[in-house]
Amino acid sequence: MTDHTFDFDRYDRVRPIRWTGDALELLDQRKLPFVVEYVRCESSDDVAAAIHALTVRGAPAIGIAAAWGVVLAARGIDAADGASALTEMEPAMQRLYAARPTAVNLGWALARMRRTLTAAGEDWREVIERDADAITAEDLAANRRMGALGAALIGEGSGVMTHCNTGSLATAGFGTALGVIRAGVAQGRITKVYAGETRPWLQGARLTAWELQQDGIMPTLIADAAASHLMKSGAVQWVVVGADRICANGDVANKIGTYQLALSARHHGVRFMVAAPSSTVDMAMDCGDSIEIEMRDPDELFGVGSVRTAALEISAWNPVFDVTPHELIDAIVTERGVIERPDAAAMQAAFGD
């Protein structure tokens, strides 16, 4: 039997968010894998622009960046206490929220920072900086916990497929779905990793493949359109993905293309896992039909990088997320535990508080 203990640090080498004390540095994920460069944000509006432009991406990382954006929004505010400061900072916080509203972690982090400000006294600046740092540390700890819980569901010698990027680049570190994969590889449960390219921004090809490579895990890249054929071959036992929002009934919003993977997985007898922190759960949203799906610029579909591949003067439809019904999900894994066959009753039992 394989020893299922492992060294987290060996599989946790990438950090996309760095606080310097006076600025927020964000690893520019648009330039990976060939250029590793950090963008310096000195204001909350710089952070909002970076979130919208996908300089930083992944629901947990967006929430963490937004929390530090609130710290930056405090600059130039002269207030006696946190509640007074909040009134002046609210427009900046609204601009942060508008950058990418589908990711629930963004709203969750801003709501937490509002509560912190409301309760803070004259030392409100130090208080919100400590809370932003706590959000970062809590996310890393949650990811490591999720990795262990999710990996325990996977049988030894399994092949897994993942979609988009859900690793250190999308979080404070270690990752959500990629954290499960990292833990599974380290424990000998996972012997093969397949990464879907994830059009149109190619997060799987550019980010997931690069990130796993940093940890000595060599994934096999596949075209998004090859996923069903791969499942039919028997090479994959689990699909493991992240989430941008999980509803009260277990429906999950995630990167466009997730829904079709879940449909194919069910048809081929492949199990389907969603790994995300509890901050991604939105118990106020009954089901996926109510989720606001962000639409992005149609121009993103007209080419690859700067090279146009589509005919001129055509239109395009470019939703960035889709919703996977809970009936297609075998397990939702958060740092609080595992919910198998999620539905409204199971979600209420786990998150009703």
Helices and strands as residue ranges (DSSP letters): G 8-11, E 17-19, E 24-27, E 38-41, H 44-52, H 59-73, H 82-98, H 104-119, H 124-151, E 158-162, G 168-170, H 177-186, E 190-196, H 203-203, I 204-208, H 209-214, E 220-222, G 224-226, H 227-233, E 238-241, E 245-247, E 252-255, H 258-268, E 271-275, G 278-280, E 281-282, G 288-290, G 298-301, E 303-304, E 307-308, E 321-324, G 326-328, E 331-334, E 337-340, H 344-351
